[in-house]
Amino acid sequence: MRVSRFMWMLGIAFVVVMSFCTPAYAAMEDDISALADVQKYNRAIHIMAMLLVGFGFLMVFVKKYGRSAVTATYLLVSVALPLYFLKASLHILGGAEAAIDRVILAEFAAASLLICAGAALGRLKMIQYILLGLLFVPCYAFNEWLVLDGGLGLITKGNFVDTGGSIVIHAFGALFGLGVIMTMTTKKEFETEIESDETSDRFSLLGSMVLWVFWPSFCGALVAPADVPATAVNVILALCGSTLATYFASVTLRKKFSIADIANAALAGGVAIGSTCDKVGPVAAFTIGILAGALSTFSFAVIQPKLEGLLKKADTCGVLHLHGLPGLLGGVAALFLVEDISKVSQAKGIIVTILIAIATGFVVGKMLAAAGRRSEPYTDAEEIGD
């Protein structure tokens, strides 16, 4: 009851602050800018489909937790978007973007939050997902400010190459989630099998396909209009490369291909191409996709069981292996593929993101753990009535 009362009070305070701090948006200055914003709006709606339908259904692979996974997706998105808007409205850590740009940036924050939540999926109470969102978005915005906006002078603004968020969105969310599960996985949770069946796998594949279809809009959401077609081609080719690599790597490593590999590692090309999606050619994009798919599949098949056995921690959705390592691959690839890049700034941005994500994730995990534990992990029954 105390937690519920606190959340109600927090929500009312949030509405009041938003009402005073959110400015009215000016009308478009000319037809060209209006057309550009309409095109961005279309891509923003595609990203929204990725957040709710793509991520939502990708995470229903847990047999007895599907309804909770989709509900958590709703809640996480609904926390992240207005909270990021509030940050921008208060001009904290930047915030001078146009209205539609702000929507897209808020969606990027929501995507990173969903990635993070995937690590602890099934082990949080619903109220803890909301708390996770409230704590995650400020950490995400702080890292975004440092790496992309030149905060504290660590990296000169514009010198870090990460157009589609391989590092700032994907790697940050995954590593933050890794920090969270370091304090959020009990012995019982680790020993509980994460079950799936044919139906949950089919829905997970549906979510994966939705993400696959709309990924070009995600990467191209804020690129210059003239670069959108080439960006889309690069992303599609990277996804094709990772999908093909995933199938062959899965068959090689497991003797029969795994549906979990196809639903997840097939997307690794979209993750990895993000940093350079508007800066490389088709051949490089396809190659990045192949490398990312092979890396992700190897990580799921070989690294995940060994790492979890060593740490005694469970990464429910394998976000380190889909978003973390392929994201880092994409950021490192920019060092070699993008001309006139500041290698020092690129390396700094990657290192800063890794450190902030793990450190803040660990602290947030401690705070979530203090808010209580589920009695039974990976099941709808504890919180959802029939």
Rosetta blueprint (number, residue, H / E / L):
1 M L
2 R H
3 V H
4 S H
5 R H
6 F H
7 M H
8 W H
9 M H
10 L H
11 G H
12 I H
13 A H
14 F H
15 V H
16 V H
17 V H
18 M H
19 S H
20 F H
21 C H
22 T L
23 P L
24 A L
25 Y L
26 A L
27 A L
28 M L
29 E L
30 D L
31 D H
32 I H
33 S H
34 A H
35 L H
36 A H
37 D H
38 V H
39 Q H
40 K H
41 Y H
42 N H
43 R H
44 A H
45 I H
46 H H
47 I H
48 M H
49 A H
50 M H
51 L H
52 L H
53 V H
54 G H
55 F H
56 G H
57 F H
58 L H
59 M H
60 V H
61 F H
62 V L
63 K L
64 K L
65 Y L
66 G H
67 R H
68 S H
69 A H
70 V H
71 T H
72 A H
73 T H
74 Y H
75 L H
76 L H
77 V H
78 S H
79 V H
80 A H
81 L H
82 P H
83 L H
84 Y H
85 F H
86 L H
87 K H
88 A H
89 S H
90 L L
91 H L
92 I L
93 L L
94 G L
95 G L
96 A L
97 E L
98 A L
99 A H
100 I H
101 D H
102 R H
103 V H
104 I H
105 L H
106 A H
107 E H
108 F H
109 A H
110 A H
111 A H
112 S H
113 L H
114 L H
115 I H
116 C H
117 A H
118 G H
119 A H
120 A L
121 L L
122 G L
123 R L
124 L L
125 K L
126 M H
127 I H
128 Q H
129 Y H
130 I H
131 L H
132 L H
133 G H
134 L H
135 L H
136 F H
137 V H
138 P H
139 C H
140 Y H
141 A H
142 F H
143 N H
144 E H
145 W H
146 L H
147 V H
148 L H
149 D L
150 G L
151 G H
152 L H
153 G H
154 L L
155 I L
156 T L
157 K L
158 G L
159 N L
160 F L
161 V L
162 D L
163 T L
164 G L
165 G L
166 S H
167 I H
168 V H
169 I H
170 H H
171 A H
172 F H
173 G H
174 A H
175 L H
176 F H
177 G H
178 L H
179 G H
180 V H
181 I H
182 M H
183 T H
184 M H
185 T L
186 T L
187 K H
188 K H
189 E H
190 F H
191 E H
192 T L
193 E L
194 I L
195 E L
196 S L
197 D L
198 E H
199 T H
200 S H
201 D H
202 R H
203 F H
204 S H
205 L H
206 L H
207 G H
208 S H
209 M H
210 V H
211 L H
212 W H
213 V H
214 F H
215 W H
216 P H
217 S H
218 F H
219 C H
220 G L
221 A L
222 L L
223 V L
224 A L
225 P H
226 A H
227 D H
228 V H
229 P H
230 A H
231 T H
232 A H
233 V H
234 N H
235 V H
236 I H
237 L H
238 A H
239 L H
240 C H
241 G H
242 S H
243 T H
244 L H
245 A H
246 T H
247 Y H
248 F H
249 A H
250 S H
251 V H
252 T H
253 L H
254 R H
255 K L
256 K L
257 F L
258 S L
259 I H
260 A H
261 D H
262 I H
263 A H
264 N H
265 A H
266 A H
267 L H
268 A H
269 G H
270 G H
271 V H
272 A H
273 I H
274 G H
275 S H
276 T H
277 C L
278 D L
279 K L
280 V L
281 G L
282 P H
283 V H
284 A H
285 A H
286 F H
287 T H
288 I H
289 G H
290 I H
291 L H
292 A H
293 G H
294 A H
295 L H
296 S H
297 T H
298 F H
299 S H
300 F H
301 A H
302 V H
303 I H
304 Q H
305 P H
306 K H
307 L H
308 E H
309 G H
310 L H
311 L H
312 K L
313 K L
314 A L
315 D L
316 T L
317 C L
318 G L
319 V H
320 L H
321 H H
322 L H
323 H H
324 G H
325 L H
326 P H
327 G H
328 L H
329 L H
330 G H
331 G H
332 V H
333 A H
334 A H
335 L H
336 F H
337 L H
338 V L
339 E L
340 D L
341 I L
342 S L
343 K H
344 V H
345 S H
346 Q H
347 A H
348 K H
349 G H
350 I H
351 I H
352 V H
353 T H
354 I H
355 L H
356 I H
357 A H
358 I H
359 A H
360 T H
361 G H
362 F H
363 V H
364 V H
365 G H
366 K H
367 M H
368 L H
369 A H
370 A H
371 A L
372 G L
373 R L
374 R L
375 S L
376 E L
377 P L
378 Y L
379 T L
380 D L
381 A L
382 E L
383 E L
384 I L
385 G L
386 D L
